[in-house]
Amino acid sequence: MGFDERTGQPVRVGLIGTGFVAKARAAAFEADDRAQVVAVWGHRVETAHTFAQTQTIPTVCPTWQDLVAHAAIDLVVVCNINCDHGLVVQAALMAGKAVVVEYPLALCPDEAQRAIALAQQQNLLLHVEHIELLGGLHQAMMAHLPQVGIPHYVRYATAVPQNPVPQKWTFCVEQFGFPLVAALSRVHRLTNLFGAVDEVFCQLQYDDRAAVGFTGYFKQCRCTAQLRFANGVIAEVLYAKGEQTWRSQRWMEVEGDRGALTFDREAGTLITTAGETPIEVGSRRGLFAQDTASVLDALLEGKPLYVTLAESLYALQVATAAATSAQTGRSVRVEASYPKRAGR
């Protein structure tokens, strides 16, 4: 078994959450001998005990506060409901733990900035997962984007039909958050590819009605946004899910002055005056394992992570500007400064 040279032991991990992402994390840590999951907490006690038995985790903590304070934990991985991310992350950092959190770091930029400042003060690793950057679509997009020349126009759509909709946190306004904050990868993919955003205009519906003042659980969400980038690119984004979403969509298109790129799920195409050329798109499998390995490399070997906190924060600031636009019905300028990207 691999060991942390500082302690003579594997990195001891505590998981907060028992859903799909927590299962993927547990499997990734199980496959890497540099770490061991030693504790878990879940919102439902019975589910947490079942999760622990299935994943062979020795300890189920009664509260998430007990887990972040646990003396036998080095790294806390936060995979619970979005609205609690900021609070849990700050508590874990105050307890002296390294932290990995699924995006978003928090539902508002101010809380995210406080967590980032605390990590810096405590000299602790804080990582916000952004596996969209590791996926086949993004890698193929980056590799072929120069071939379209100067990009001008982007359309990006993700839509998930679900009927009936379950009464769970992903369909609750307060717990899930504003759609483009909760699904931050949609914004972050674009800012990673095209840079700084000047202005955002956004519209949002819940259950066929305007979103202003709406709270509680919903059965349908539609969120559309137009982003105007500093380099002139205009991007249109659709995020939709629920009982009135009738067609599953996951596609992205970029048009430039010399050609276009289209991606529909795992099928990619480069379109130029010479014709259409298929593009190979890598698998989406194993991305949490890649992210987990990157975290352990950073913790144990000091290697840089593939994404910075500043990049994630900037995407959150753009998404928050979209939320303000949806509330006011007006375009909103993005005042935040665009950060230096990882590896640049």
Order of alpha helices (4+ residues) and beta strands (2+ residues): beta-alpha-beta-alpha-beta-alpha-beta-alpha-beta-alpha-beta-alpha-beta-alpha-alpha-alpha-beta-beta-beta-beta-beta-beta-beta-beta-alpha-alpha-beta
